Amino acid sequence: MKMNEPILNKTDVGAKNFSPLQYAQQHIKRAIVVPPIREHTKIPEQYHTLFENVKFVGNPTEYLGIPKYLGIDQNFTASYYIGTSWLIENELAVVVTPKMENIDFVQMFLTALELEEKYKKDYFSKCYGICLDEPHIETTTQLSQLTPMLVLHYISLLYRMAQRGLKKNYVTQEENLKSKVKGRIMIGRHLQKNVFMQRADRIFCQFQEYTNDTPENRLLKRALLFADRFVNGSMQQKLSDTNIPHKLSRLKTLFNHISDDIEPYQIQHLPTNKLYKDYRDAIRVAKMLLRRFDYSIAKVDDYNHSTPPFWIDMSRLYEMWVWSKLDTVYPKQIEFQVDGHCKSQVDYIKVSANEKLVMDAKYKPHYEDSNHGILADIREISGYARDRKILNRLDANDDEVKCVIIYPQREILRQEENDDPIDDCKEAVNFENGDLLPQCSEIRWFRNFYKISVPLPIK
């Protein structure tokens, strides 16, 4: 593959209007980006010859792990992941879009963040990732929601961290003090600034100060300014009825006395402390956010058609969306990601006086039209319903527990095709008060198995 001529010369690296990141991007050779494919579809056959040097594997992703090649397997078929990925860095890239169009990712992310904050469940952050160390990929605006999701995640992390108070530390300060000595005298600086300038009342000192104006907090403050400008610009109307503006106001007050004076080279070497997990996560996302805009607040409103490689696990995101619906209607009755034996986990259990249910969300819209391929899910959920560890949480002893499969409604396809759902499917835009089971449809092949659709939010 031939490289294009670089737009800049080497002598232009330090040019006034170009940052190091821009220079690097200008020198990336033109890559082939395969036309976007949807989840669970195959890359068109005419492009297969491009993948001769790509070593696909049969099972490219571990549970809640980083997907290799967006989960595309050796049969050139996409999985549950959407996003962009390099197959051969700087040469060949692929884009995977949702199986259903116009899904409102921002709404789903807001919901997931609120649940994670409410229940302190460290699950959502494992459902997506952004590879900012890799070159950007030229793509369309179909995936332009990446930045809003990153901003919202950062605000949520920072707010949760700030509720415990800002961390303090000893910071080395240098100051030309008046009529007092603090710490140790910096002889060279004192001679230069005071003795030679005949300022007998001043002493230049270096000392340690216990303060929360630390490099870590300065980084968080600078990323907060980026998030604030972004939210109050392109997202102001969409988020006006949420608690995001309130969180931003509280955070700006808390960080008011913290400086945002920090340089990019300092950001790369900030230490992290395992004892402060919330700080570690907030700093990690703050670095992503700053690098997304190349450390320039002026670029917050600058939209282009390139994006860093990123991935979103749509099946996990759907799990949290369904959890929000269940938690709203059945407060204190729903448990999420309940552990069983052999490292197994069921998505939800419902524990109430009237109902004891094992429920699992399956990101498979075709269940609305047929039960094709449902046998594997029946076997999986049957195992959960017989797991003694899960049964103990249900207080069900040896009773046969009823099971429910929850899947997304194919709302858009039905509107386009103007057809109605099949008889044995029921939909739950919002679950109704009362028992859940009467709202479900029975899977006639299996005893005590039911299903119900919960649609995804649509823009």
N, C-alpha and C positions, 0 to 999 in steps of 0.2 A: 504494500500500500504506500502510495507516495505521500510525502508530507508537503503541506502548503508552505510557502515562504513565510517566515515570521513577520508580523506586522512591525515589530520593534527591533532595533539593533541592540546589541549588548550594551552599548554605551548609553542606552535610554533607560536602563534599570532604575536609575535614580532620578529620572525625569520628574518634573514637578507634578504632573497630572496622573502619574501611574504608580499604583501601589505594587508591592511584591506579588500579591495574589493576582492582580490584573496582568502583570508581566508573565507570570507562569501560565495563566489561562491563554494568553495570546500565542504562546509557544507550543500549545498542545496541537498535535496534528489532527486534521479532520477525521473524525471517526464515523463508522457506519452505525446508525441506530436503526434497528429492525422496526418496522411499523408496529405500533402498539397492538398487543394482543390482550384478550380478556382472561380473567381467572378460568382455569380448567379448560382452556382451549389450546390447540397446538399451534406452534409456529408454522406458518405456511411453508410448504415443501420446497418452494423455489429458493428459500433462504438456508436450507439445511447444509449446503456446501460451505457456507461461511463458518460453520461450527466444527470444522475438521480438527482444529487444535484445542477445542474446549472439551475437558474431561468431565462430562456429566456422570453422576453416580446414581444408583438406584434409590437411595434414601438420603437426600442431601441435607436434611435438617433434623436436629434433635428437638424434643419438646421444649418450647419456650427458648429456643436457641436462635442464633443468628442464621438466617437462611442463606445458603450458598446459591448464587445465581437465581435469587428469588424463588427458590424451590423448584425450578424447572428441572425435569428429570431427563433420563437418557432417551425417552421417547419424544422429546421436545414439547412436553405438555406442562403448562403452568399449574401452580398449586393454589393455596389460599392466600398467597402473599401478593400485594400490589406494590408498585414503586418502580424504581429504576436501578439497574445494576450493570456493572461492567462484566462482560464475559471474557474479554481480553482487554486489559486496561489500555485506554487511549486508542483502541482499534475497533472494538465491537461492543455494542451496548444493547440492552433490551429494556422495553417498557411494558409493564403489565398494569392494566386498568381494571376496575371493578366489573364483576359479571353483570351488575345492574347499574344503569346509568343514573346520574344525578343524585347519588347518595350524598347526604349532608355530613361529611366527615367532621366538620367543626362542631356540629350539635352532638355527635357521638363522643367526640373527645371531651367536650364540656361535661357531658354526663359521666363519663368514666372518671374524670378528674374529681368531680364532686363526690362520687362514691368512694374513691381511694382516700380522699381527705376525711370523709365521714367515718370510715371504718379502719383507716390506717392499714389498708391491705396493699402490700407491696407486690402488685401484680401488673398493673397497667404499664409501668415503665418497661416491662419485658415484652410488651406487645408491639413495639416499633423501635426503629433505630435509624440513625443518620450517619453516614460515613463521610464526615467533613474532611478527612485526611486525603480522600481520593479526588481525582479531577472531576469537574462538573460535566454533566451530560446534557447535550442540547436536546430539548424535548418540547412538547406542546404545553399549553396552559391547562390541560386536563388535570395536571397534578399540582396546580398552583396553591392548593390548600396546605402544602407542607409547612410553610412559614407560619400561618395562623396556628397550626397545631403545636409547633415548637414554642411559640409565644405563650399560648395558654398553659402548656405544661410548665413552663418556667414560672409563670405567675403563681400557679398552684403550689409548686415546690417551695418557692420563696416564702409564700404566705404561711405555709405549714411550719417551715423552719423558723420564721420570725416570731411565731407565737411562743416559742420557748426562749426568746431573747437573743440578741446578737452576741456572738462570741467575742470575748476580749482576749488580748494578748499583749506582750511587751513588744513595743515598736521602738526602734532606734530613731531618735530625733536629733537634729542639729539646729541650734538657735543662737542668735546673738543676744544674750541676756543682758538686762540692765541692772547693774549694782548687785549682782549675786552670781554665785557659782553653783552649777548643778551638773552632777556627773563628773566628766573630766574635761579639762581645757584642751581645745584643739589649737596647739601652739602656732602651727603654720597659718591657719585661717584667722586666728586672733591677731597675729602680727599684720597680716594683709588687710584685714577689715577695720581693725581698731588702733593698733599702735601706730602704724604708718599714717593712718588717717586722723591721728590725734583725738581719738574718742576714748578718753580715759574712763568713762562711766560704763563701758561695754566690755563683756567677756564672752568670747565665742566658745560654746560648750557642746559636748555630745553626751546624751543621757538616754536612759530607758524610761519609757512612759507606758503605763498600763491603760490601754484604751481599746475601744472597738473600731477606731478608724484604722483598720488593718488592711493589708493588700487584698485579703480574701473578701472583706466587706466592700472594698472599693470596686472590685470586679463585679460583685453582685449589684452594687449601685449603678454601675455603668450599663450593665445589661438591663436593669430595671428602666433606665431612661429610654433604651431602645424599645422595650416592650410597651411602655406608656405611649410613646409616639405612634407606634404601630396600631395599638388598640384605639386610640383617639383619632386615628386617620381612617384607614380603610374598613375597620371593623366596628366603628362607633355605633352605627345604627343597629347592627345585628346583636351586639352585646349589651344594648341599653337596658334590657329587662333582666339581665343576669346579675350575679353578685361580683362579676369581674371588675367593674368600675369602683365598687366599694373596696375591694381588695387592693386595687392600685392606689387609691387614696390613703388607705391605712399604711401601705408599704412606703409611700413617698414621705409620709410624716415620720415614720420610724427611721428612715435613712436620710432624713433631712440634714443632719449634722455630719454625715459621712461624705468624704470627698469622692469624686469619680475620676480622679487623676491617676491613671494607671496606663502603662505602655504595653503594647502587644508582646514584647519580649518578656515582660514580667508575668504575663498571664500563663505562658508556657511552663513556668517553673514554680507555680504555686503548690505548696505542700498540701496533702490531704490527711485527715486524721480519721482512722476507722471508728473512733469513739463518737464522732459527730457524723452519723450517716446522712442526716438531712442536709448538712452543709456540703458533704461530698457530692450528693446528687445535684444540689442546686448549682454548685460550681461547675460540674460537668456540663449541665445544660446551658449555663451562662456562657461558657466557652463556645459551645455550638452556635448560640445565638449571635455572639459577637463576630464569629468567623463567617457566619451566614451573610452578614452585611459588611464584611471586610473591615470591621472596627470603625465604620464611618456612619454616624447617625444620619447624615445627608442621604444615605442610600436606602433608608427604611422604606421610602416611597418609590424606589426604583425597581420596577418589575421587568424581568427579562424571561427568556425562554430556556434558561439553563437551570439545572438543579443538581445538587450533590446526590450521589447514590443513596437511596433510602428504601426502607421496607416497612410495611404495615401488615400485621397478622390480622386479617379481616375476621377470621373465626373467633379469635380472642376478643376483638373489639365488639363483636356481636354478642358474645357472652355477657360483657359488662352492660351493654345496652338493654338486654333482656333483664338482667339483674335489677337495673334501675326501675323498670316497669313493675317487676314483682315486689321490690322493696317498698314502692310507693303505696301499693294497694294492700300488701300484707306485711305491715311493719312488725319487726321483732319475730316474724315467723319464718323468714328465709335465711338460710345459711349458705354462703358462697364458697366454692372450692373446698369441699369437705374431704378430708383425708381418709383414705381407706388403707387396706393392707397392700403390701408390695408396691409402695409408692404411687398407688392409684389415687385419683381425685375425681369426685363427681361435681358437676357444676353447681347444682343447687339441691337442697332438701327443704321441704316445707314441713314444719313441725307445729301442729296445732291440735286442739282437742278433737276436732272433726276430721282432719286430714293429715296423713303422714305420707308424703310423696317423695320419690326420687326423680329428679328432673335434669335433663341434659339438653343444652343448646347445640343444634347442628346447623351450620351455615350452608344449608342445602335447599335452595328455593324450589328445586324440582319436586320436593315432597308435597307441594301443593297440588301437583297434577298427577302424581303417581307415588307408589311405595317402592319404586325400583332402587335396589341397592340398600334397602333399609335393614336387611338381615344382620349385617355386621354391627350396626348401631344397636339393634335389639340384643345381640349377644353381649355387647359391651355394657349396656345399661342393666341387663339381667345380672351381670357380675356385681355391679354396684349394689343392687337390691338384695344381694345375698352376702355381702361383705359384713361380717359381724361388727367391725369397727364403725361402719356407717349405720348399721341397725341400732347400735347402742346410742348413737347421737339422736336417732329418731325415737328411741325408747320403744322400739317395735318388737323386741324379742325375736321370736321365730315366726311372726306373722308374715304373710305374703304381702309385700309392699307394692302399691300401684306405681307405675312408671309413666313419665310424660316426656315426649320429644318435642322440643320447641324449635321452629324453623322460620326463616324469613319469608314473608309474603311477596309474591312476584307481582307487586302492584302495578309497576310500569308496563310490564309485558301484557298484563290483562287489559290495561287501558288502551294499549296500541292495537291489540288483537280483538278487543271488544267481546271477550268471552267471559263466562262466569266460572267461579271455582267449582271443583267437583263436589259431589254431595257430601263426602265423608270428611271435608275440611272445614274448620272454623277458624276465624281470624280474631285476633285480640289487639286492636289498636291501643286500647288500654284495658287491662284486666278489670273485671267488675268485682265489687264487694261481694262477700259470700264465699262459698266453696269454689275452688278452682276447677275441680274435675268436671262439673256439669258444663263448663265452658269449652271443654275439649271434645274432640271426636275420637271414637274408639278405633283402634287398628284391629280389624276383625280377625286377622290371622292369629293373633296372640292374646292370651288372657291377661287382663289387667295392664294392657299397654294402650296409651293414648297419645294424641299429638294435637298441637295447636300452633298457628302461625302468629308471629309478632313482626310486623313490618319494620323495615329500616326507615329512618327519617329521610325525607326527600326535599331537595332544595326547591 
